[in-house]
Amino acid sequence: MSRRIRTFEESARRETAAAKSAMYTLLADSTAPRDPRGRGDHYRSHLADAHRTIETLQLRIKDIEAERDKNKQAREYDLSLCVTRTAAEEARMAAARWMQEKAATLFEDEGGVPTPASEAIRDLPYPKPKWSK
């Protein structure tokens, strides 16, 4: 797209916006009463309507922000309940070590004397990490 066409499109958009603004002004002025006092009341009523609209929009914004904050807190709470991979891996490896030691202890003789079976259990390799390296 050449620079000239882009400039033409921009100027056309600007002219359209200016024409729209002029139409709004013309429409507002044509509906206003002729006498100055009536004109002041007319514009004051428009200002009052605008203020009511602004207040309504501000309330809606406040409600939307409150809902956004509530959703954000719910998301953070849900994430706090999740277990990370590293924590899960540490717990998995600790459970494997505990099971191996428990099995070896059960195979020992009275008084905690190691047997060939308990030593064989202790010599078994730990499981490989599933989620980390």
C-alpha positions in Angstrom: 0.0 0.0 0.0 1.5 3.3 -1.0 2.0 6.2 1.3 -0.4 8.4 -0.8 -3.4 6.0 -0.4 -2.8 5.7 3.3 -2.8 9.5 3.6 -6.0 9.7 1.6 -7.7 7.1 3.8 -6.5 8.9 6.9 -7.8 12.2 5.7 -11.1 10.6 4.7 -11.5 9.2 8.2 -10.7 12.6 9.7 -13.3 14.3 7.5 -15.9 11.7 8.3 -15.3 12.2 12.1 -15.4 16.0 11.7 -18.7 15.7 9.8 -20.2 13.4 12.4 -19.2 15.8 15.2 -20.7 18.7 13.2 -23.9 16.8 12.8 -24.2 16.1 16.5 -23.6 19.8 17.3 -26.1 20.9 14.7 -28.7 18.4 16.0 -28.1 19.5 19.6 -28.4 23.2 18.7 -31.5 22.6 16.5 -33.4 20.9 19.4 -32.5 23.6 21.9 -35.2 26.2 22.6 -34.7 29.7 21.2 -34.9 31.7 24.5 -31.7 31.9 26.6 -33.4 30.7 29.8 -35.0 27.6 28.1 -31.7 26.9 26.4 -29.8 26.8 29.7 -32.5 24.5 31.1 -32.2 22.3 28.0 -28.4 22.0 28.3 -28.6 21.5 32.1 -31.0 18.5 31.5 -28.5 17.1 29.0 -25.7 17.5 31.6 -27.9 15.8 34.2 -28.5 12.9 31.8 -24.8 12.6 31.1 -24.0 12.6 34.8 -26.5 9.8 35.4 -25.0 7.8 32.6 -21.5 8.4 34.0 -22.6 7.2 37.4 -24.2 4.1 36.0 -21.1 3.3 34.0 -18.9 3.9 37.1 -21.1 1.4 39.1 -20.8 -1.1 36.3 -17.0 -0.7 36.2 -16.9 -1.1 40.0 -18.9 -4.3 39.8 -16.8 -5.7 36.9 -13.6 -4.9 38.8 -15.0 -6.6 41.9 -15.9 -9.7 39.9 -12.4 -9.6 38.3 -10.8 -9.5 41.7 -13.0 -12.3 42.9 -12.0 -14.5 39.9 -8.4 -13.6 40.4 -8.5 -14.7 44.1 -10.3 -17.9 43.1 -7.6 -18.6 40.5 -4.8 -18.0 43.0 -6.6 -20.3 45.5 -7.0 -23.0 43.0 -3.3 -22.7 42.0 -2.3 -22.9 45.7 -4.0 -26.3 45.9 -2.0 -27.7 43.0 1.1 -29.7 43.7 4.2 -28.8 41.8 6.1 -31.4 39.9 9.2 -31.0 42.1 7.2 -31.5 45.3 5.4 -34.5 43.8 8.7 -36.0 42.7 10.3 -35.5 46.1 7.3 -37.1 47.8 7.4 -40.0 45.3 11.1 -40.6 45.9 10.8 -40.4 49.7 7.9 -42.9 49.6 10.0 -45.3 47.5 13.0 -45.0 49.9 10.6 -45.5 52.9 9.0 -48.6 51.3 12.4 -50.1 50.5 13.7 -49.5 54.0 10.5 -50.9 55.6 10.8 -54.1 53.5 14.4 -54.5 54.4 13.6 -54.0 58.1 10.9 -56.6 57.9 13.3 -59.2 56.5 15.9 -58.6 59.2 16.4 -61.1 62.1 15.5 -60.4 65.7 17.4 -57.5 67.1 17.9 -55.8 63.7 20.5 -58.3 62.4 20.7 -57.9 58.6 20.0 -61.0 56.5 21.0 -61.6 52.9 17.4 -60.9 51.8 17.4 -57.5 53.7 20.7 -56.6 52.2 19.5 -57.5 48.7 16.4 -55.3 49.2 18.7 -52.4 50.3 20.8 -52.9 47.2 17.9 -52.5 44.8 18.1 -49.3 42.9 15.7 -46.5 43.6 13.1 -45.8 41.0 14.1 -43.3 38.3 12.6 -39.8 38.6 9.4 -39.6 36.6 8.9 -35.8 36.1 12.4 -34.4 36.7 15.9 -35.3 35.6 
